[in-house]
Structures are given as structure tokens and as C-alpha cells.
Amino acid sequence: MDDWRVLAARARIADAVLICTLDRDHLEPVLAFAALGYHIMLEKPMALTEDECRRIVAAVEKAGVILAVGHVLRYTPYTQALKRIVDSGRLGEIVSIQHLEPVGFWHQAHSFVRGNWRREDDATSMLMAKSCHDLDWLQYVLGQPPVRVSSFGRLSHFRPENKPEGAADRCLDCAVEAGCPYSAKRDYGGQLARGEHIWPLSVVIDEFTPQALDTALREGPYGRCVYACDNDVVDHQVAAMEFASGATGTFTMTAFTEQADRQTRIFGTRAELRGDGAHLRVYDFLTRTEELIGLGTEGTMDAAGGHGGGDAGLMDAFIAAVATGDPGLVKSGPQESLTSHLTVLAAERARHNNTVEDIRPSNMAN
């Protein structure tokens, strides 16, 4: 089967390429296409190791090409409105920030227990696969990098010892399936019955029929009991950070929520801001009044909904940057993205080693 190497073997035929290979296969195509002079939109995560991340940044900077990493949260109208408030000084000096990513119980079961990102050795850590968006978003909103991080988390629930008595290895064969909130039969079958032929059902079946779904749940990975999979990524994790100004931040990722937008509280010396993905609330300490800012919606925050306008925002910025030759139009360029990936990698070292890790500056040589 042909792959990206076929295109790379040809002379340059376009201004830009989108690299959307598997996460661990990003380095080679970036090096090849950067050397050919292509501007690059690279899916996140940019790479899975510090060395590969640094090599990607070095390659695009040496070639003088534009790199946009798929940190789509930076580009949503919600984020832009929130950042304007922070940058205006209305909150005063930012002292601390709290950020929650509610993964959603069924999303965890689909993607990180039964799905492709369930194992660190096959994919990567939960923090890198799912939450590199969030650690990147925090540094973007605050306008400064984190300098130290610690982290705690583990796989607590989706383990064999928590399998209910009488449960089978597959949901279609299970006597207690009706009482299980993680039933594949209920989740995927309900989506099919409602005619929702989109993600995540589209990952499970290509033909949207009851027969195809029955076969997939009997034979494929998505019909497995969540307590009888080979998963090992965490189902909850926290990270505590100190930023360059001395501000502190906490990030929480948890599976055990309804599917919801991310939630944030920012604490400044003059005001507090609370955000839920659709609304911003600013409480002013001087006037003791609250302003509610409704932002409407730009689609849901999942892949099917365009990540709240972030997907379109990223592509618009990348195309404009390529058309004008202005890399400043890209909000998720090489150095910014390198810093966020170094933060994720440092947080994972801290979690595994029970340490507080320094985050090396993004411009530090190997």
C-alpha cells in the first residue's frame, strides 16, 4: 500500500501538507516534507518523545517553513474571548488557575479502555493523547510557560478486579449488562437506533446496520467488557504547575463525568473568572458585581462537532499563514507546541517517579 513516501519522492507539488499519520509516526514525514519546502499542519501530539519533538522543531526552523500543530483549543471563539479578558488586565495579576477536563464516562470506555489509546506501549500516555490540548491551553491563556510540575494519577476503576459478579467478557453475552453504565450494547446500539451515523459509532462499524453492529460487538474490540480489556492508561490524573510569574495552576482529567465542556476558574487580584465552554462569568472585587458573557456555540467540543470551532479556526489560520507567508497568524507554532509537549513529558516523569520536575526552556539545546 502506498504511503506518504510516494509523495515525498516527487518534486514539490503543493504549498503545504497535512500530516495525520499515527502519533508515533510523525517524525519521518515532517523531516521529509520540511526539507522539500512544504509548510506543515501537524496533528497533535507532535511526537511522543522530547528528542523527536525537538528534531521536528529544528527541522522546520532550518527549512524556514510554517508549522501549525493541531492544538485546536487555542482557536475556538470561546478561548479567544477568554484570553481577551485575561490580556486586558481586567482580572488584575493572575495568581492561580484551575482547569478540569471532564472526559466523560462513555468516551473513556470507547477510546481509552476499549479503543486505540488504551495502552501506553501501543499509543501513548493519557496525558499526551487526550490532555496535551489542556496543558497547552493553560500556557496560552496565561501567556507564559510553566516552569515546574508534579502529577498524580492511576488506573483505578477499569480493572479486572472490579468486574461485577456474573459479568461476561463481552457485553452481548453478559447477564448483568442492563445494569452496567458502560454497556457497549446500549451505547452503540442506541446511537444506531437514533440514526446517528457519526463518531464514535463510525469507528466501530462501516455499514450502519444492526447485523454489522452485532458482528462488531461479538468479534471486535468495542464489544469487550470494560473490566476485561488490556488497557493500562490512567482513568484520572491531576497535575500541579508553577508558571514563570509565580502563578500556580491545577489541571484535573477524570473519566468519571458526564460528557461536558471543560471548566475553568481563573483567580486574579481584581476579579475572578469562571468559564464552562459556552459562558464566561467575571466577578469584580471592586464593584462586587458579576457579568455573564454568553458566547453561543460553534459546535460541540468533540471531533464530530469540530471542537467548538477550533478545527475551522486552526485551518483558517494555517491557510492564511501559508497564503501570506506570515507564520505569526498561527497560534500553535513550533516553539509554543514544544513547550506544551515538554510540560506533558515532565508531568509524566513526575507521576511515575513521585517527583517535582523542572520544565526545560523550549530553546534549550539537547
C-alpha positions as CSV (number, residue, x, y, z in Angstrom):
1,M,0.0,0.0,0.0
2,D,1.3,3.5,-0.9
3,D,2.0,5.9,2.0
4,W,3.4,9.4,2.4
5,R,6.8,8.3,1.0
6,V,5.3,8.2,-2.5
7,L,4.5,11.9,-2.4
8,A,7.8,12.7,-0.7
9,A,9.7,11.0,-3.5
10,R,8.2,13.5,-6.0
11,A,9.2,17.1,-6.6
12,R,7.3,19.6,-4.5
13,I,3.8,19.8,-6.0
14,A,1.9,22.0,-3.4
15,D,2.5,24.7,-0.8
16,A,1.5,22.7,2.2
17,V,0.8,19.2,3.6
18,L,-1.3,17.9,6.4
19,I,0.4,15.1,8.4
20,C,-2.1,13.0,10.1
21,T,-0.3,9.7,10.5
22,L,-0.3,7.7,13.7
23,D,1.2,9.7,16.6
24,R,4.4,7.7,16.8
25,D,5.0,8.1,13.0
26,H,5.1,11.9,12.8
27,L,8.8,12.5,12.8
28,E,9.9,11.0,9.4
29,P,7.3,12.7,7.3
30,V,7.9,16.1,9.0
31,L,11.6,15.8,8.3
32,A,11.0,14.8,4.7
33,F,8.4,17.4,3.8
34,A,10.1,20.2,5.6
35,A,13.3,19.5,3.6
36,L,11.2,19.7,0.4
37,G,9.9,23.2,1.4
38,Y,6.3,22.2,2.3
39,H,4.5,24.2,5.0
40,I,3.1,21.7,7.5
41,M,0.0,21.2,9.5
42,L,0.8,18.5,12.0
43,E,-1.8,16.7,14.1
44,K,-1.2,16.6,17.8
45,P,0.7,15.3,19.6
46,M,3.6,16.5,17.5
47,A,5.7,13.5,18.7
48,L,5.9,11.2,21.7
49,T,9.4,11.9,23.0
50,E,11.4,15.0,23.8
51,D,14.1,14.1,21.2
52,E,11.6,13.8,18.4
53,C,9.7,16.9,19.4
54,R,13.0,18.9,19.3
55,R,14.0,17.4,16.0
56,I,10.7,18.4,14.4
57,V,11.2,22.0,15.6
58,A,14.8,22.1,14.5
59,A,13.8,20.8,11.0
60,V,11.0,23.3,10.3
61,E,13.1,26.2,11.6
62,K,16.1,25.2,9.5
63,A,13.9,24.8,6.4
64,G,12.1,28.1,7.1
65,V,8.6,26.6,6.7
66,I,5.5,27.2,8.7
67,L,4.4,24.6,11.2
68,A,1.0,24.6,12.8
69,V,0.3,21.9,15.4
70,G,-3.3,20.8,15.9
71,H,-3.9,22.4,19.3
72,V,-7.4,23.3,18.2
73,L,-8.4,24.6,21.7
74,R,-6.4,27.8,21.1
75,Y,-8.5,28.7,18.1
76,T,-12.1,28.5,19.5
77,P,-14.1,31.6,19.8
78,Y,-14.6,30.8,23.5
79,T,-10.8,30.7,24.1
80,Q,-10.3,33.9,22.2
81,A,-12.9,35.7,24.3
82,L,-11.5,34.4,27.5
83,K,-7.9,35.3,26.5
84,R,-9.0,38.9,25.6
85,I,-10.3,39.3,29.2
86,V,-7.1,37.9,30.7
87,D,-4.9,40.1,28.5
88,S,-6.9,43.2,29.2
89,G,-5.8,43.3,32.8
90,R,-9.4,43.2,34.0
91,L,-8.6,40.3,36.4
92,G,-5.5,42.0,37.7
93,E,-2.5,39.9,38.3
94,I,-3.3,36.2,37.7
95,V,-2.5,34.3,40.9
96,S,-3.9,30.8,40.1
97,I,-5.9,28.8,37.7
98,Q,-8.0,25.7,38.0
99,H,-8.9,23.6,34.9
100,L,-11.0,20.5,34.6
101,E,-11.3,18.2,31.6
102,P,-14.4,16.0,32.1
103,V,-13.6,13.2,29.7
104,G,-17.0,11.6,30.1
105,F,-17.6,8.0,31.2
106,W,-18.6,6.6,27.8
107,H,-15.8,8.5,26.0
108,Q,-13.2,6.9,28.4
109,A,-14.7,3.5,27.8
110,H,-14.8,4.0,24.0
111,S,-11.3,5.5,23.4
112,F,-9.2,4.7,26.4
113,V,-10.4,1.3,27.6
114,R,-11.6,-0.5,24.5
115,G,-10.1,1.8,21.8
116,N,-6.9,2.7,20.2
117,W,-5.5,4.8,23.0
118,R,-6.0,2.2,25.8
119,R,-2.3,1.3,26.2
120,E,0.8,3.4,26.7
121,D,3.0,1.0,24.8
122,D,0.7,0.9,21.7
123,A,-0.2,4.6,21.8
124,T,1.0,7.0,24.5
125,S,0.0,8.2,27.9
126,M,-3.5,9.5,28.6
127,L,-2.0,13.0,29.3
128,M,-0.3,13.1,25.9
129,A,-3.1,11.5,23.9
130,K,-6.0,13.5,25.4
131,S,-4.8,16.3,27.6
132,C,-1.8,17.8,25.8
133,H,-4.5,20.1,24.5
134,D,-5.2,21.3,28.0
135,L,-1.7,21.8,29.2
136,D,-1.0,23.7,26.0
137,W,-4.2,25.7,26.5
138,L,-3.2,26.8,30.0
139,Q,0.1,28.3,28.9
140,Y,-1.6,30.0,26.0
141,V,-4.4,31.6,28.1
142,L,-1.9,32.8,30.8
143,G,0.6,33.9,28.2
144,Q,3.5,32.3,30.0
145,P,5.1,28.9,30.2
146,P,5.0,26.6,33.2
147,V,8.4,26.0,34.9
148,R,7.7,23.2,37.4
149,V,5.2,20.4,37.5
150,S,4.1,17.5,39.7
151,S,1.4,14.9,38.9
152,F,-0.6,12.1,40.4
153,G,-2.9,9.6,38.7
154,R,-3.6,5.9,38.2
155,L,-6.0,3.4,36.6
156,S,-8.4,2.9,39.4
157,H,-11.7,1.5,38.0
158,F,-11.4,-0.2,34.7
159,R,-9.5,-3.2,36.1
160,P,-10.3,-7.0,36.2
161,E,-10.8,-7.0,40.0
162,N,-13.8,-4.6,39.6
163,K,-15.6,-6.8,37.1
164,P,-19.2,-7.4,38.5
165,E,-20.1,-10.8,39.7
166,G,-21.7,-12.7,36.8
167,A,-20.3,-10.4,34.1
168,A,-19.1,-11.9,30.8
169,D,-16.1,-10.8,28.7
170,R,-18.4,-9.4,26.1
171,C,-21.5,-7.1,26.6
172,L,-23.7,-9.2,24.2
173,D,-23.2,-12.3,26.3
174,C,-23.4,-10.6,29.7
175,A,-26.2,-11.3,32.2
176,V,-25.6,-8.1,34.1
177,E,-25.2,-5.8,31.0
178,A,-28.5,-4.0,31.7
179,G,-27.2,-2.6,35.0
180,C,-23.8,-1.5,33.7
181,P,-23.3,2.1,32.7
182,Y,-20.5,1.1,30.3
183,S,-22.6,-1.2,28.2
184,A,-21.4,-1.3,24.6
185,K,-24.8,-2.7,23.6
186,R,-26.6,0.3,25.0
187,D,-24.1,3.0,23.8
188,Y,-23.5,1.9,20.2
189,G,-26.9,0.3,19.8
190,G,-28.7,3.4,21.0
191,Q,-26.6,5.6,18.6
192,L,-27.5,3.3,15.7
193,A,-31.2,3.3,16.6
194,R,-31.2,7.1,16.7
195,G,-29.7,7.3,13.2
196,E,-26.5,9.0,14.5
197,H,-24.1,7.6,11.9
198,I,-21.1,9.6,13.2
199,W,-18.3,9.2,15.7
200,P,-18.0,7.2,17.9
201,L,-20.2,4.6,16.1
202,S,-18.4,5.3,12.8
203,V,-15.2,3.9,14.4
204,V,-17.0,0.7,15.3
205,I,-18.8,-0.1,12.0
206,D,-18.6,1.0,8.4
207,E,-22.0,-0.3,7.4
208,F,-24.7,1.1,9.7
209,T,-26.9,-1.9,10.1
210,P,-27.9,-4.0,13.2
211,Q,-26.2,-7.0,11.7
212,A,-22.9,-5.2,11.2
213,L,-23.0,-3.8,14.8
214,D,-23.8,-7.3,16.2
215,T,-20.8,-8.7,14.4
216,A,-18.5,-5.9,15.5
217,L,-19.6,-6.2,19.2
218,R,-19.1,-10.0,19.1
219,E,-15.8,-10.0,17.4
220,G,-14.1,-6.6,17.6
221,P,-12.6,-4.7,20.5
222,Y,-15.5,-2.4,21.1
223,G,-17.8,-5.2,22.4
224,R,-15.5,-6.1,25.2
225,C,-16.4,-5.7,28.9
226,V,-14.6,-2.7,30.2
227,Y,-13.3,-4.8,33.1
228,A,-11.8,-7.4,30.7
229,C,-9.7,-5.3,28.3
230,D,-5.9,-5.0,28.1
231,N,-5.9,-1.3,28.9
232,D,-3.4,0.4,31.2
233,V,-3.8,4.2,30.8
234,V,-4.9,6.2,33.8
235,D,-8.6,7.0,34.3
236,H,-7.9,10.0,36.5
237,Q,-4.9,12.3,36.8
238,V,-4.0,15.7,38.3
239,A,-1.1,18.0,37.5
240,A,0.1,20.9,39.6
241,M,2.1,23.6,37.9
242,E,4.1,26.8,38.8
243,F,4.3,29.3,36.0
244,A,7.1,31.8,35.2
245,S,5.4,34.6,37.1
246,G,4.9,32.5,40.2
247,A,1.2,31.9,39.4
248,T,0.0,28.3,40.2
249,G,-2.2,26.1,38.3
250,T,-4.0,22.7,38.7
251,F,-5.3,20.5,36.0
252,T,-7.7,17.6,36.6
253,M,-8.5,14.9,34.0
254,T,-11.2,12.4,35.0
255,A,-13.2,9.8,33.2
256,F,-16.0,9.8,35.8
257,T,-18.2,12.6,34.5
258,E,-21.0,13.2,32.1
259,Q,-19.8,14.3,28.7
260,A,-19.3,18.1,29.1
261,D,-17.2,21.0,28.2
262,R,-14.0,21.9,30.0
263,Q,-14.4,24.1,33.0
264,T,-12.0,26.8,34.2
265,R,-11.6,29.2,37.1
266,I,-9.0,32.0,37.0
267,F,-8.2,33.9,40.1
268,G,-6.8,37.4,39.7
269,T,-6.1,40.2,42.2
270,R,-9.0,42.3,41.0
271,A,-11.5,39.7,39.7
272,E,-12.4,36.0,39.3
273,L,-13.3,34.4,36.0
274,R,-15.3,31.2,35.6
275,G,-15.8,29.5,32.2
276,D,-17.8,26.4,31.1
277,G,-17.1,26.4,27.4
278,A,-20.1,28.4,26.4
279,H,-20.3,31.2,29.1
280,L,-17.8,33.4,30.9
281,R,-18.6,34.9,34.3
282,V,-16.5,37.7,35.7
283,Y,-16.9,38.7,39.3
284,D,-15.3,42.2,40.0
285,F,-13.9,42.6,43.5
286,L,-14.3,46.4,43.5
287,T,-17.9,46.7,42.4
288,R,-18.9,43.3,43.8
289,T,-20.9,42.6,40.6
290,E,-20.9,39.7,38.2
291,E,-21.0,40.0,34.4
292,L,-22.3,37.0,32.4
293,I,-20.9,36.8,28.9
294,G,-22.7,34.3,26.6
295,L,-20.8,33.2,23.6
296,G,-23.2,30.8,21.9
297,T,-21.9,27.6,20.4
298,E,-19.7,26.8,17.4
299,G,-20.4,23.0,17.5
300,T,-19.7,20.5,20.2
301,M,-16.2,20.1,21.6
302,D,-15.7,16.6,20.2
303,A,-14.3,15.6,16.8
304,A,-17.8,15.3,15.3
305,G,-18.7,18.8,16.3
306,G,-15.5,20.4,15.1
307,H,-14.1,21.0,18.6
308,G,-16.2,24.1,19.3
309,G,-15.0,25.9,16.1
310,G,-11.3,25.1,16.9
311,D,-10.9,22.8,13.8
312,A,-12.1,25.5,11.4
313,G,-10.1,28.2,13.3
314,L,-6.9,26.2,13.0
315,M,-7.3,25.5,9.3
316,D,-8.3,29.1,8.6
317,A,-5.2,30.4,10.4
318,F,-2.9,27.9,8.7
319,I,-4.2,28.6,5.2
320,A,-3.9,32.4,5.8
321,A,-0.4,32.0,7.1
322,V,0.6,30.0,4.1
323,A,-1.1,32.4,1.7
324,T,0.6,35.5,3.2
325,G,3.8,33.9,4.3
326,D,3.1,35.2,7.9
327,P,3.8,32.5,10.5
328,G,2.5,34.8,13.2
329,L,-1.0,34.0,12.1
330,V,-0.5,30.5,13.6
331,K,-1.2,30.4,17.3
332,S,0.3,26.9,17.8
333,G,3.7,27.2,16.2
334,P,6.8,25.1,16.8
335,Q,8.2,26.8,19.9
336,E,4.8,27.1,21.7
337,S,4.0,23.5,20.9
338,L,7.4,22.3,22.0
339,T,6.9,23.9,25.4
340,S,3.5,22.2,25.9
341,H,4.9,18.8,25.0
342,L,7.8,19.2,27.3
343,T,5.3,20.0,30.0
344,V,3.4,16.8,29.4
345,L,6.5,14.7,29.4
346,A,7.7,16.3,32.6
347,A,4.3,15.7,34.2
348,E,4.5,12.0,33.2
349,R,8.0,11.8,34.7
350,A,6.7,13.3,37.9
351,R,3.8,10.9,38.1
352,H,6.0,7.8,37.5
353,N,8.8,8.9,39.8
354,N,6.9,10.8,42.5
355,T,8.9,13.9,41.9
356,V,8.6,17.6,41.1
357,E,10.0,18.2,37.6
358,D,11.6,21.3,36.1
359,I,10.4,22.1,32.6
360,R,13.4,22.9,30.4
361,P,13.1,26.1,28.3
362,S,11.9,25.3,24.8
363,N,15.0,26.9,23.3
364,M,17.5,24.8,25.3
365,A,19.7,22.6,23.2
366,N,19.8,18.9,23.7
